[in-house]
């Protein structure tokens, strides 16, 4: 049997459809690879779980490169808790001018305040939420820019005797990396599927 003849409209629409599938597929492959390259190593690195450290040990191991860790001693300084608010993603997308808490930050230290950790947490957090939690995520030594910013905001004034300041990404770690890596693989597979579909449509 001979193949059915395409109308002029169908003939014109086919290259456009192929191009759309190819471009969309390429974009998804790029995004998937970009996410996967960064997050799959994170998943592997955090697979064994965080190192359990005291504040004193954290001060010894912290450096500019991240350390996946959990602090076992110390306490949250609830007087320093701050919620940072901003426009929600729907505000930018749909023009709905609603604010939401983007992240919270708080200091974590001990009675002597010889080591102070500046912890950033995802979303709206209050001290009741933190009662049973310990900082878990990526530990860094505090860089000079962050320390200067906190000094300018007078947030370090209460720790005027402290010599060691650390930073802690409390929303980073195994769970977030795994979720991100899964999305990266999904984007990659979806992109490859669109590219294959575009090639088949051109036959």
KOLVOFI-551555 format. One line per field, with one value per residue: residue in three letters; x, y, z of N, C-alpha, C in turn. Coordinates in pm, 1 decimal, decimal comma. Example, Ala and Ser with C-alpha at 12.3 -4.5 7.8 and 13.67 -1.06 7.14 Angstrom:
r (ALA	SER) .
n.east (1319,0	1285,0) .
n.north (-569,0	-225,0) .
n.up (780,0	708,0) .
ca.east (1230,0	1367,0) .
ca.north (-450,0	-106,0) .
ca.up (780,0	714,0) .
c.east (1320,0	1290,0) .
c.north (-330,0	3,0) .
c.up (780,0	787,0) .
***
This chain:
r (UNK	UNK	UNK	UNK	UNK	UNK	UNK	UNK	UNK	UNK	UNK	UNK	UNK	UNK	UNK	UNK	UNK	UNK	UNK	UNK	UNK	UNK	UNK	UNK	UNK	UNK	UNK	UNK	UNK	UNK	UNK	UNK	UNK	UNK	UNK	UNK	UNK	UNK	UNK	UNK	UNK	UNK	UNK	UNK	UNK	UNK	UNK	UNK	UNK	UNK	UNK	UNK	UNK	UNK	UNK	UNK	UNK	UNK	UNK	UNK	UNK	UNK	UNK	UNK	UNK	UNK	UNK	UNK	UNK	UNK	UNK	UNK	UNK	UNK	UNK	UNK	UNK	UNK	UNK	UNK	UNK	UNK	UNK	UNK	UNK	UNK	UNK	UNK	UNK	UNK	UNK	UNK	UNK	UNK	UNK	UNK	UNK	UNK	UNK	UNK	UNK	UNK	UNK	UNK	UNK	UNK	UNK	UNK	UNK	UNK	UNK	UNK	UNK	UNK	UNK	UNK	UNK	UNK	UNK	UNK	UNK	UNK	UNK	UNK	UNK	UNK	UNK	UNK	UNK	UNK	UNK	UNK	UNK	UNK	UNK	UNK	UNK	UNK	UNK	UNK	UNK	UNK	UNK	UNK	UNK	UNK	UNK	UNK	UNK	UNK	UNK	UNK	UNK	UNK	UNK	UNK	UNK	UNK	UNK	UNK	UNK	UNK	UNK	UNK	UNK	UNK	UNK	UNK	UNK	UNK	UNK	UNK	UNK	UNK	UNK	UNK	UNK	UNK	UNK	UNK	UNK	UNK	UNK	UNK	UNK	UNK	UNK	UNK	UNK	UNK	UNK	UNK	UNK	UNK	UNK	UNK	UNK	UNK	UNK	UNK	UNK	UNK	UNK) .
n.east (85,0	44,8	180,4	-27,1	-111,2	14,6	-145,2	-100,5	-95,0	-32,7	218,9	363,7	340,6	482,7	779,2	792,8	692,6	886,0	1110,0	1033,4	1014,4	1281,0	1423,6	1303,1	1366,6	1647,5	1689,2	1583,6	1758,7	2000,6	1942,5	1889,3	2140,5	2300,7	2194,1	2231,9	2511,6	2600,3	2454,9	2440,5	2703,8	2687,6	2489,2	2622,0	2838,3	2713,5	2598,3	2679,2	2599,5	2597,4	2893,0	2923,2	2970,8	3119,9	3089,2	3346,8	3499,8	3389,0	3484,9	3748,7	3752,6	3621,7	3636,8	3696,1	3592,2	3308,8	3179,4	3002,1	2793,6	2680,1	2590,2	2637,0	2631,2	2560,7	2329,6	2033,5	2025,5	1768,8	1693,3	1812,7	1687,2	1574,6	1346,9	1356,2	1195,7	1024,7	903,9	672,0	712,2	490,7	410,2	584,7	533,4	256,0	172,2	67,8	89,7	215,6	380,8	628,3	799,5	1126,1	1360,8	1503,1	1724,1	1959,7	2153,0	2373,4	2512,4	2726,8	2728,8	2953,4	3003,5	3228,8	3254,8	3064,6	2791,0	2648,1	2343,8	2157,1	1826,1	1562,9	1265,3	990,7	1067,2	1035,8	1134,4	1020,0	1000,8	1261,3	1343,6	1397,6	1588,9	1911,6	2175,9	2215,3	2378,1	2564,5	2875,7	3080,2	3371,9	3324,9	3308,7	3486,1	3324,6	3059,8	3089,3	3152,2	2916,3	2729,1	2839,2	2807,3	2530,9	2497,7	2455,8	2642,9	2724,0	2653,5	2822,7	3082,3	3309,4	3379,0	3589,3	3579,4	3388,8	3142,3	2973,0	2660,3	2479,9	2171,8	1968,9	2079,3	2209,2	2168,6	1890,8	1782,0	1967,9	1925,9	1659,0	1689,0	1869,9	1712,7	1517,0	1688,7	1765,7	1513,7	1450,0	1654,8	1597,1	1343,1	1409,7	1572,5	1375,8	1202,2	1371,7	1416,0	1151,6	1112,7	1287,6	1171,2	932,1	1016,3	1051,8) .
n.north (-120,3	223,0	511,5	737,3	1047,7	1362,3	1662,8	2010,6	2170,1	1983,8	1903,2	2136,0	2167,5	1956,2	1989,6	2203,1	2086,8	1887,7	2048,9	2180,5	1964,9	1876,5	2100,9	2137,6	1890,9	1904,2	2116,3	2006,4	1788,2	1925,7	2066,6	1847,5	1714,8	1916,6	1946,3	1684,3	1646,3	1805,2	1714,4	1429,8	1344,2	1455,3	1295,9	1049,1	1117,7	1178,4	942,6	771,8	905,6	1187,0	1318,5	1295,1	1550,7	1740,4	2084,7	2184,2	2000,5	2051,2	2306,1	2245,2	2088,0	2234,1	2411,9	2597,0	2427,5	2208,7	2014,0	1730,9	1712,2	1663,9	1838,5	1759,0	1866,2	2169,3	2450,9	2605,0	2950,5	3117,0	3383,3	3496,7	3417,7	3459,9	3533,4	3539,0	3711,2	3713,8	3766,4	3523,9	3241,6	3221,4	3480,8	3603,0	3456,8	3460,2	3707,8	3738,4	3907,8	3795,1	3744,8	3527,1	3323,4	3283,7	3168,3	3076,0	3196,2	3134,0	3140,8	2897,8	2767,3	2721,3	2730,8	2881,0	3015,2	2991,6	2882,1	2963,9	2899,3	2985,4	2919,5	2831,3	2772,0	2602,1	2764,5	2869,2	2880,1	2804,2	2827,2	2622,4	2422,1	2346,3	2227,9	1949,9	1908,2	1895,7	2081,2	1976,3	1905,0	2087,2	2192,5	2477,7	2688,7	3021,3	3266,7	3573,2	3772,0	3707,7	3724,2	3995,1	4112,0	4023,6	4147,3	4416,8	4429,7	4416,4	4171,4	4004,9	4121,1	4029,9	3822,8	3901,3	3805,8	3582,7	3379,6	3193,9	3142,3	2972,1	2846,1	2702,7	2506,2	2422,7	2311,2	2163,4	1853,2	1494,0	1427,0	1645,4	1648,5	1397,5	1416,4	1623,7	1500,1	1292,0	1438,1	1548,2	1320,0	1245,0	1468,6	1440,5	1189,5	1247,4	1447,7	1307,2	1135,2	1315,2	1406,9	1169,1	1119,6	1338,3	1278,6	1048,8	1151,7	1284,8	1099,6) .
n.up (0,0	-73,3	95,8	281,4	136,8	235,1	338,1	235,4	465,5	663,7	576,8	610,6	883,2	991,6	987,1	1168,8	1401,7	1442,3	1490,0	1724,5	1903,5	1901,1	1998,4	2252,1	2365,1	2367,2	2545,9	2785,3	2815,7	2855,2	3096,9	3264,1	3261,2	3370,9	3632,2	3727,0	3715,3	3924,0	4149,9	4169,0	4250,1	4508,1	4626,8	4634,3	4796,7	5039,3	5113,8	5320,1	5542,4	5780,5	5945,7	6294,2	6514,1	6782,0	6888,3	6927,7	6779,3	6528,7	6480,9	6438,0	6204,8	6011,6	5705,8	5400,9	5207,5	5192,1	5467,0	5541,1	5805,5	6149,1	6433,5	6766,4	7023,5	7217,4	7167,7	7030,7	6972,5	7040,5	7046,2	6831,7	6603,9	6272,3	6013,5	5667,5	5424,1	5104,0	4764,5	4652,3	4428,8	4265,8	4254,8	4080,1	3854,1	3804,5	3876,5	4126,6	4411,2	4658,6	4963,9	5103,1	5344,7	5269,4	5373,6	5691,8	5945,8	6209,3	6512,1	6652,2	6941,3	7233,6	7600,1	7668,6	7437,5	7275,7	7029,0	6751,2	6543,4	6240,5	6118,9	5838,1	5742,1	5569,5	5464,2	5683,3	6014,1	6358,8	6708,2	6854,4	6666,9	6652,0	6884,1	6920,1	6734,0	6574,0	6419,0	6091,0	5796,4	5554,6	5660,0	5701,5	5730,1	5841,0	5594,5	5519,0	5406,0	5480,9	5758,4	5785,3	5691,4	5884,6	6103,6	6034,2	6048,3	6313,0	6430,7	6531,1	6759,2	7012,6	7046,8	7115,2	7235,7	7100,3	6902,7	6697,9	6420,5	6241,6	5946,4	5844,8	5630,3	5668,3	5519,9	5328,4	5198,1	5219,9	5162,0	5009,8	4800,1	4686,8	4598,5	4410,0	4232,5	4131,9	3992,7	3801,0	3652,8	3555,6	3393,4	3206,3	3083,4	2981,9	2799,3	2616,1	2521,2	2388,3	2184,1	2040,0	1964,3	1796,8	1585,7	1486,8	1400,0	1179,7	984,9) .
ca.east (0,0	117,7	158,8	-125,5	-55,0	-4,0	-193,5	-0,3	-86,5	39,9	359,1	426,9	340,9	575,7	910,2	776,9	679,1	1016,9	1198,9	990,5	1053,3	1426,8	1467,2	1257,0	1446,3	1784,3	1684,4	1566,6	1883,4	2098,7	1905,3	1909,5	2284,5	2352,1	2153,9	2290,7	2655,8	2624,2	2385,9	2470,4	2818,5	2641,1	2419,4	2725,1	2919,3	2636,6	2531,9	2715,3	2545,6	2684,0	2982,7	2871,9	3078,9	3094,0	3123,6	3493,3	3546,8	3345,6	3578,6	3875,8	3744,1	3557,9	3723,1	3618,6	3520,3	3201,9	3186,9	2866,9	2808,8	2572,2	2646,4	2566,8	2615,5	2523,7	2187,5	1988,8	2009,0	1640,0	1682,4	1873,9	1613,1	1524,6	1285,5	1381,8	1077,6	1035,8	789,0	659,7	734,7	366,2	400,7	659,3	477,2	116,3	140,7	5,8	190,3	212,2	512,9	644,0	931,5	1218,3	1444,9	1525,8	1860,1	1969,0	2284,7	2380,1	2637,0	2724,5	2720,5	3069,2	3005,8	3362,1	3231,4	2929,3	2757,3	2538,1	2272,6	2048,8	1726,0	1464,4	1128,2	954,4	1103,5	1032,1	1218,9	952,4	1036,6	1402,8	1373,7	1452,7	1677,1	2049,0	2217,1	2261,4	2392,3	2701,4	2948,5	3190,6	3422,0	3256,2	3396,8	3498,5	3212,3	2945,5	3118,8	3142,0	2774,2	2665,6	2892,0	2740,8	2392,9	2508,1	2409,7	2752,2	2762,3	2633,4	2930,7	3204,8	3425,9	3396,8	3694,9	3553,2	3254,8	3121,5	2845,5	2599,3	2363,8	2087,4	1873,6	2157,8	2242,5	2129,9	1752,0	1768,2	2051,1	1860,9	1542,6	1739,8	1928,0	1600,7	1463,6	1785,6	1754,1	1383,7	1464,2	1744,3	1523,7	1235,9	1472,6	1610,5	1251,3	1153,7	1461,6	1383,5	1019,9	1128,9	1349,6	1072,8	831,1	1072,4	1062,2) .
ca.north (0,0	349,8	592,8	842,8	1176,8	1468,1	1791,3	2116,5	2214,6	1881,6	1907,4	2254,0	2153,6	1852,0	2044,2	2284,6	1994,4	1827,3	2149,5	2203,2	1848,1	1874,0	2209,9	2105,9	1778,4	1950,2	2196,1	1915,0	1712,8	2017,0	2089,6	1721,9	1692,7	2020,6	1910,2	1555,1	1660,8	1863,4	1650,3	1286,5	1330,9	1483,7	1176,9	949,0	1166,9	1178,8	812,3	711,4	987,7	1294,8	1299,8	1351,6	1630,9	1842,8	2217,9	2195,2	1924,3	2123,0	2416,7	2190,0	2029,9	2325,8	2489,2	2655,9	2317,4	2161,4	1888,9	1685,4	1692,1	1686,7	1886,7	1684,8	1942,8	2308,2	2484,8	2713,2	3081,5	3155,3	3528,9	3540,9	3362,4	3558,8	3483,6	3625,3	3700,8	3762,1	3733,2	3382,8	3214,0	3248,3	3624,9	3634,9	3385,2	3492,9	3843,3	3736,8	3972,3	3734,3	3720,1	3405,4	3312,3	3210,2	3085,9	3127,8	3173,8	3136,2	3102,1	2778,1	2780,3	2660,8	2828,6	2970,4	3085,1	2994,4	2851,0	3004,9	2850,4	3056,2	2812,0	2869,1	2665,7	2624,5	2798,7	2937,9	2795,2	2865,7	2752,5	2498,1	2321,7	2312,5	2170,9	1815,6	1898,5	1942,8	2121,1	1867,7	1954,9	2116,9	2280,2	2554,6	2800,4	3142,5	3351,3	3710,6	3852,6	3680,6	3778,6	4140,5	4144,8	4002,9	4250,8	4542,1	4421,2	4408,7	4040,9	3938,1	4200,6	3949,5	3723,2	3982,2	3732,6	3461,2	3382,6	3097,5	3148,1	2874,2	2852,9	2571,4	2499,1	2323,5	2249,7	2086,4	1720,1	1374,6	1427,7	1742,1	1606,6	1282,3	1467,6	1695,8	1405,7	1222,0	1532,0	1558,0	1200,3	1252,5	1566,8	1382,9	1086,7	1312,7	1516,2	1206,0	1087,9	1415,4	1407,0	1047,3	1140,0	1433,0	1209,5	956,9	1232,6	1330,9	990,6) .
ca.up (0,0	-75,3	213,7	259,6	98,9	333,5	288,2	245,7	604,6	738,3	533,8	671,6	1028,9	1034,6	1025,9	1288,4	1514,8	1462,6	1548,6	1862,6	1981,9	1911,6	2087,7	2387,8	2413,0	2394,8	2668,5	2898,0	2832,1	2914,9	3237,2	3335,7	3279,6	3461,2	3768,0	3764,1	3735,3	4055,4	4261,7	4184,8	4342,3	4643,7	4676,7	4664,1	4908,5	5163,9	5131,2	5449,1	5650,4	5828,8	6059,5	6418,9	6570,2	6882,9	6838,3	6925,5	6663,8	6408,4	6460,8	6390,2	6069,6	5917,0	5617,4	5291,6	5144,1	5279,2	5541,6	5574,6	5949,1	6244,8	6559,9	6870,9	7147,5	7194,2	7171,0	6943,0	7036,7	6981,6	7034,7	6705,1	6490,6	6176,6	5890,9	5552,0	5339,3	4966,8	4681,7	4617,9	4287,4	4193,7	4235,1	3958,7	3740,0	3777,9	3918,7	4259,0	4494,8	4791,7	5020,5	5181,0	5407,0	5183,2	5459,6	5827,0	5995,3	6355,9	6562,1	6736,2	7016,0	7367,2	7708,0	7668,5	7307,5	7216,8	6887,6	6712,1	6410,0	6175,2	6050,0	5747,1	5733,1	5464,1	5499,3	5806,9	6126,7	6491,8	6801,1	6893,2	6566,0	6662,9	7015,1	6912,2	6617,5	6577,4	6284,0	6004,3	5659,5	5514,8	5751,3	5642,8	5809,7	5795,9	5512,8	5568,1	5357,4	5569,0	5890,9	5777,6	5678,4	6014,3	6191,9	5997,4	6095,9	6459,9	6477,2	6602,0	6876,7	7133,0	7053,7	7100,6	7287,6	7020,7	6801,8	6590,5	6362,0	6136,3	5873,3	5829,9	5541,2	5732,4	5427,1	5232,1	5244,1	5146,5	5112,9	4900,4	4687,1	4623,1	4524,8	4293,7	4137,0	4066,5	3893,6	3693,1	3568,2	3487,0	3285,1	3104,7	3009,4	2906,9	2687,0	2516,9	2461,5	2292,4	2067,9	1962,7	1903,1	1686,5	1472,6	1429,3	1330,0	1052,4	888,3) .
c.east (87,9	84,0	57,2	-56,2	-85,1	-58,2	-83,0	17,5	-7,7	188,1	433,4	440,1	447,1	713,9	903,2	767,6	812,3	1111,3	1164,5	1032,6	1204,2	1477,5	1427,9	1339,3	1587,1	1790,1	1672,7	1692,2	1988,9	2069,4	1929,5	2055,6	2343,0	2321,1	2226,3	2439,9	2686,7	2569,8	2413,3	2596,6	2780,6	2573,6	2520,0	2803,8	2845,6	2572,2	2560,4	2664,8	2644,3	2779,9	2917,9	2986,7	3030,6	3127,4	3275,3	3551,2	3509,7	3440,8	3710,6	3868,3	3686,9	3661,8	3635,7	3538,9	3420,0	3238,9	3044,9	2867,9	2678,4	2636,6	2567,6	2551,1	2578,1	2372,9	2158,3	1974,8	1883,3	1622,3	1737,5	1798,1	1556,7	1464,0	1308,3	1269,6	1104,9	912,8	788,3	682,4	609,2	347,9	470,4	592,9	338,0	76,3	70,0	107,9	182,8	354,7	512,3	783,2	1020,3	1307,1	1453,9	1672,6	1865,5	2110,9	2271,5	2513,6	2627,5	2726,6	2836,3	3080,8	3145,6	3359,4	3085,8	2905,9	2635,9	2467,8	2160,3	1957,8	1621,3	1328,7	1113,4	975,8	1083,3	1105,9	1152,1	985,2	1177,2	1439,2	1445,2	1550,7	1818,1	2087,3	2272,9	2264,7	2538,1	2761,9	3063,4	3249,1	3357,4	3351,8	3389,9	3381,2	3089,2	2968,3	3107,1	2996,0	2701,9	2714,4	2824,1	2596,6	2384,3	2461,6	2519,1	2791,6	2750,8	2744,0	3067,6	3328,3	3458,0	3505,6	3662,4	3408,2	3248,1	2988,3	2793,0	2478,9	2274,1	1984,3	1946,8	2183,4	2178,7	1991,0	1736,0	1848,5	1985,5	1740,1	1587,1	1796,2	1819,9	1538,6	1558,2	1777,3	1622,7	1390,5	1547,6	1670,3	1411,5	1292,0	1512,6	1485,6	1196,1	1240,7	1432,7	1249,3	1028,0	1190,3	1251,6	966,4	882,5	1081,4	939,3) .
c.north (124,4	429,4	701,6	974,5	1281,3	1593,1	1894,2	2160,9	2114,4	1880,9	2023,4	2236,8	2055,9	1908,1	2127,0	2197,5	1928,2	1923,6	2172,7	2087,8	1843,9	1979,3	2180,4	1992,0	1820,0	2031,2	2106,3	1831,8	1799,7	2038,8	1963,7	1693,1	1790,2	1985,5	1784,3	1566,5	1714,2	1777,5	1501,4	1265,5	1360,5	1362,3	1070,1	989,0	1156,2	1044,4	750,6	791,5	1091,7	1250,6	1363,2	1420,6	1713,1	1978,1	2235,0	2120,2	1992,3	2237,1	2367,2	2144,4	2126,7	2400,6	2540,7	2550,3	2259,8	2030,7	1850,7	1640,7	1712,0	1727,8	1825,2	1761,9	2086,5	2328,1	2597,8	2841,6	3145,5	3306,4	3579,8	3490,8	3473,8	3487,8	3584,4	3604,5	3758,5	3721,8	3583,9	3364,4	3241,0	3397,0	3665,5	3574,6	3434,8	3632,8	3849,7	3787,1	3921,5	3708,7	3588,6	3405,4	3225,4	3116,1	3151,9	3109,8	3199,6	3096,6	2982,7	2782,0	2704,5	2769,8	2928,0	3052,2	3094,1	2955,8	2885,5	2964,5	2927,8	2957,0	2869,6	2749,0	2701,7	2662,2	2868,9	2844,4	2872,2	2775,6	2625,4	2385,6	2267,0	2239,8	2036,6	1798,6	1945,0	1983,3	2002,3	1918,7	1980,7	2224,9	2347,2	2645,2	2927,5	3229,6	3496,6	3797,9	3833,1	3740,1	3931,0	4184,9	4131,5	4104,8	4384,4	4546,2	4411,5	4274,0	3963,6	4010,6	4120,1	3845,5	3791,6	3910,4	3608,7	3479,9	3297,3	3103,4	3050,3	2901,9	2712,4	2582,8	2386,8	2259,8	2169,3	1946,9	1611,1	1384,1	1520,7	1701,5	1491,5	1326,9	1538,9	1603,1	1329,0	1311,1	1545,0	1440,7	1201,8	1350,0	1509,2	1279,8	1147,7	1384,4	1420,5	1154,2	1184,9	1418,4	1286,3	1063,2	1235,8	1367,6	1115,0	1033,1	1278,5	1221,9	987,2) .
c.up (0,0	49,4	182,6	228,4	205,8	267,1	301,0	390,1	689,1	704,1	596,8	823,2	1077,0	1070,7	1153,1	1412,1	1546,5	1534,3	1696,1	1951,5	2004,4	2009,9	2231,6	2446,8	2450,1	2524,6	2790,8	2922,9	2899,2	3063,2	3319,5	3362,7	3380,2	3606,7	3813,9	3795,0	3874,3	4169,4	4277,4	4270,0	4487,2	4705,6	4717,4	4788,6	5041,8	5195,9	5267,4	5567,5	5699,6	5938,4	6182,1	6491,4	6688,7	6820,7	6829,2	6806,1	6533,4	6377,5	6403,3	6244,8	5966,5	5834,9	5503,4	5215,8	5243,3	5348,7	5579,4	5720,2	6024,7	6375,6	6674,6	7001,3	7114,6	7195,5	7073,9	7023,9	6978,5	6967,7	6901,9	6582,7	6403,4	6056,8	5779,5	5451,7	5200,5	4889,5	4649,8	4468,8	4205,3	4169,3	4106,4	3835,6	3702,1	3822,8	4052,5	4360,7	4639,4	4838,6	5097,0	5242,6	5319,9	5264,5	5596,5	5861,0	6144,8	6395,1	6656,3	6808,2	7147,8	7473,5	7705,8	7540,8	7248,0	7069,4	6857,0	6567,5	6358,4	6083,0	5964,1	5726,3	5629,5	5522,8	5633,3	5924,6	6255,9	6589,4	6852,3	6795,9	6588,7	6791,5	7007,7	6797,2	6650,3	6434,9	6206,4	5861,2	5628,7	5604,1	5677,6	5750,1	5754,9	5715,5	5559,7	5524,8	5445,9	5706,6	5891,8	5769,4	5812,3	6117,0	6163,7	6045,1	6247,4	6514,3	6550,4	6729,8	7006,2	7151,6	7044,3	7154,2	7203,6	6915,8	6679,8	6545,7	6244,2	6067,5	5852,6	5738,2	5591,8	5642,1	5318,6	5287,8	5161,4	5084,3	4994,1	4777,8	4611,9	4541,2	4397,5	4188,5	4062,8	3959,2	3774,5	3597,5	3490,1	3369,9	3170,4	3019,0	2925,3	2784,0	2577,1	2446,2	2358,6	2167,0	1978,5	1891,6	1786,2	1564,9	1404,7	1350,7	1194,2	947,6	796,4) .
***
